[in-house]
Amino acid sequence: MSISDRLRIIFSVKETPRKIALAFAMGVFIGISPFLGLHTLMAIGFASIFRLNKLVTLAGAFITNPWTIIPIYSFATWIGIKMTGHESTLSQTNFKEITIVNIFSILKELILPFFVGTMCFGLIAGAVSYIFVYSIMKRMRRAA
C-alpha cells in the first residue's frame, strides 16, 4: 500500500476535521516521544482514552519508522543538547568506541537531552501536523 493510499484512507475517515487532526497530531507526538518500543501501544491506548480514531493516531505514530528514526532522534537530541546546555557532552563522546556492551555507559550523558529534545520536538511537530491536517480536511470537506 502506497503512502498516497494510506493518506486517502486517513482523509476518508468519517470524523470531524478537528478530531482527525487531533488524532494524527497525538500520533505524531507519540511517535517522536522517547518511549521507544511503546509507540504502538501508546497510540492505541491514548486514542481509546480520548475517543479518537485509532487508525489515524497510529498513522501519526508511525512517523518514526526504520527510515526516519535516526534523523528524527538525532535532530531531537541536538535540540535537547541546546536546551539543556550539554554541548560539551557531545564533543567528548567518541562514537567509534560504541558497542552493544558499552552503549549505555557511553551515551548516558545524552539521556536527558534526548528526553527533553524528543518531548519538545514532538510537541512542535504535533502542533504543526494538527494545523496541516486540519487545513487539508477543511478544504477537502468544503470541496465535497
Secondary structure, DSSP 8 states (H G I E B T S, - for coil): --HHHHHHHHHT-SS-HHHHHHHHHHHHHHHHSS-TT-HHHHHHHHHHHTT--HHHHHHHHTTSSTTTHHHHHHHHHHHHHHHHT-HHHHHH--GGG--TTTHHHHHGGGHHHHHHHHHHHHHHHHHHHHHHHHHHHHHHHHH-
